[in-house]
Amino acid sequence: MSSDKRYAVEKSTEEWRRQLTAEQFHVLREHGTEHAGTSPLNAEHRAGVFRCAGCGQPVFEASTKFESGSGWPSFFKAVDGAVATSEDDSHSMRRTEMHCARCGGHLGHVFPDGPAPTGLRYCTNGVALSFQPAGRGTAPAEPAAPASGPRKRD
């Protein structure tokens, strides 16, 4: 997935395929990108938490979402410890990829053109997220620490 590290949530390729929709699998497990402007989460403005669609880890608080004009849900801050990054040299450019620190699922990219207070834009594939409105279900959990050691390949 994102690196050779192990994650707290690891599944075989077949297990991920059974759990995720085809589009979620393409984005989260194959580093794909959904088409800009297609995510219903672009219009989501309620209080709550955005979670990784792969493992349910809270990754963004709704209060950090902003309209970037990019066509993808954008946030200026991730939940502490929920997102890890790596360098992405694909498509003849250097970008910072972000992935879920709990399952390694590809979420999108981080750019240094966001608003204060961080100056960052977490440009996120909506299909890689689920939304939990405030007051529904369980409170956002503390993110799990990634496991250490080499990552098993599928």
SEZAMAR-435210 format. One record per residue: x, y, z of N, C-alpha, C in turn; residue in three letters. Coordinates in pm, whole numbers, plus 50000, padded with zeros to 5 digits. Layout:
BEGIN
XYZXYZXYZala...
END
This chain:
BEGIN
500844988150000500005000050000500875012350000met500885020350105501615032950105503085031350131ser503445020850200504855018650232505015004250276ser506185001250329506424987650378506084986250525asp505434996050583505094995250725503804987250746lys503654982450864502444975150901501444984850961arg500174981350949499094989651001498274981751102tyr497604988851191496764982351292495644974251226ala495144978951112494114971751037494734967350905val494864954450888495394948750764494464937550719glu494194937350590493324927150532493924922650400lys493524911150356493964906550225493244914750118ser493764914249997493134921249886491694916649870thr491464903849881490104898549866489174903549977glu489674904350100488854909850209488494924350183glu489454932450136489164946450104488144947049991trp488264938649889487314938849777485894935549823arg485764926349917484434922849969483844934250052arg484684941450126484204951950215483874964950144gln484654968650045484544981649980483804980949848leu483224992249807482674992949672483854992949574thr483574990849447484644990849347485385004249345ala484655015349356485295028549355486115030849482glu485585026749596486355027949721487635019749714gln487525007549662488714999149649489755005849560phe489315011049447490245017549353490975029149421his490255037449495490885049049559491715044849680val491105037849774491785034549900492935024649884leu492785014749800493785004049793494685004849670arg494235012049564495035013049442495495027349413glu495315036249508495745050249496495055057549382his493805054149357493055060849252492555074549296gly491875081349204491285094449231489885094649173thr488915099149252487565100649200487505113349115glu486515114349029486335126248946485975138149034his486565149649006486265161849081484785165149073ala484235169949183482855174349187481815163449198gly482245150949215481275139849217480895135349358thr481595139649460481325134749595480185142249662ser479205135149715478145141649793478705148649918pro479895144549961480485150850080480945165150054leu481045169249927481365183149898480315192449960asn479055187849964477955196050015477645193150162ala478465185350228478215181850369478745192950459glu477815199350534478205210550620477735209050764his477245197250800476795195150938478005192951030arg477775195051160478795191751260478935176551263ala480145171951286480385157551293481825154251264gly482045141851223483405137151195483415129251065val484475131250988484705123650866485655112250901phe485285100050864486055088150899486605081450773arg487675073950789488205065850680487135055650643cys486795054650514485795045050469486305030650477ala487605028950489488165015550498488095009650637gly488435017750738488525012250874487725019850978cys487145031050943486325038551037487075048251127gly488375049251109489155058551192488705072951167gln488495080751272488215095051252489435101851191pro489255108751079490395115451015490255130651009val489025135851001488835150350998487595154151078phe487695164751157486535170651223485855179651121glu484515179851120483785188051024484145202851036ala484535207251153484885221451173486145225551098ser486895215951043488115219150968487895218650817thr486665216050774486345215350631486175229450576lys486635231550454486445244550388486235242350239phe485695252450172485455251750028486705256749956glu487415247449892488665250849825488465254249677ser487315250449622487085252349480487735241549395gly488315231349458489025220849385488095210049331ser486905208849390485995198049350486095185849440gly486975186049539487115175249635486935180849776trp486395172849867486305177450006487695181450056pro487785193250117489075198450162489005202450308ser490105200050377490205202650520491545209550547phe491605217550655492875224050686493635217250798phe493025207150861493715200050969493125186150983lys493995176151001493555162451026493495160151177ala492725150151218492725145751357494155141451391val494665145751504496045142551543496315127551534asp497355123951461497795110051448496985101451352gly495955107151288495065099051204495555097651060ala496375107051015496825107250876498345106650873val498865098250786500305097550762500545102050619ala501755106350590502065111250456503295104450399thr503395104950268504565099950196504695108050068ser505875107850008506085114949882505525106849767glu504835113649678504215107449561504805114049436asp505555106349359506195111449238505465107249110asp504235102849122503485098349004503015110348921ser502635107948801502095118048709503075129448682his504365126348682505425135948652505415148248742ser505025146448868505065157448964505305151849104met505795160249191506015156149330504895161949416arg504215152849486503135156849575503285149449706arg502545153949806502525147149934501235139249943thr501365126049939500195117249952499805116250098glu498515115550125498065112650262497305099550260met497525092150367496825079450382496435077650527his495485068950550495005066150685496135059450764cys496425064750880497505059250962497115045851024ala495835042451022495375029951083495345018250984arg494915020950858494805009950761495645012050635cys496265023750620497085026450503496315030350379gly494985031750389494175035350273494515049250220gly494625050350087494915063150022493715072450037his493955084450090492885094150109492935105450007leu494135109449967494275120549874495665126549885gly495765139849876497055146749881496965159249967his498095163450019498185175550102498965186050024val498405198150019499045209149948499245220950043phe500285228850019500585240150109499875253150069pro498605252050025497865263849982496525265350054asp496455260250177495215260950253495115273450339gly494005274850409493775286650492494505285750627pro494515296850697495015297050835494095288050917ala494525281951022495795284551087496945275651039pro496685265650955497745256150917498405259450784thr497665265950693498175268250559498165255850472gly497525245250520497485232550447496095230050390leu496075222850277494815218250216494915203250201arg494145196050282494045181450271492955178950167tyr493375176750044492475174749930492125159849927cys490885156749960490495143149995489475137349898thr489675124949859488665117849781487475115049872asn486305120249834485125118149917484775103449934gly485015095349831484705081149837485575073949941val486675080149981487555074250083487095077550224ala486015085150235485505089550365484065085050388leu483705084450514482295083450553482065094850650ser480825099350663480525110550753479625105850865phe479975109650987479165106551105478715119751165gln477415122951153476925135351212477115135451364pro477305147351420477465148751565476225143251635ala476445136451746475335131151824474825117651777gly475395112151671474965098951622476075088851642arg475735077451693476735066751709477705069951821gly478865064351810479865066151913480655078951889thr481215084251996482065096051985483325092351909ala483955102051843485205098851772486215092451865pro486745081251822487715073851901489105079451880ala489975076851973491375080451954491935071851842glu492725077751753493295069651645494245059051697pro494195047551634495105036751672496485039551619ala497485036151696498875037751651499195027151548ala499915030751442500275020551343501205010051404pro501044997951360501944987251406503304989551344ala504334984151405505674986151351506144973351283ser507194974551206507764963051138507384962950991gly507944953650914507674953150771506224949450744pro505674954950641504294952350603504204940150516arg503224931750544502974919750466502374923850331lys502834918150223502324920750089501224910850056arg500214915649983499114906749940499504899249817asp
END
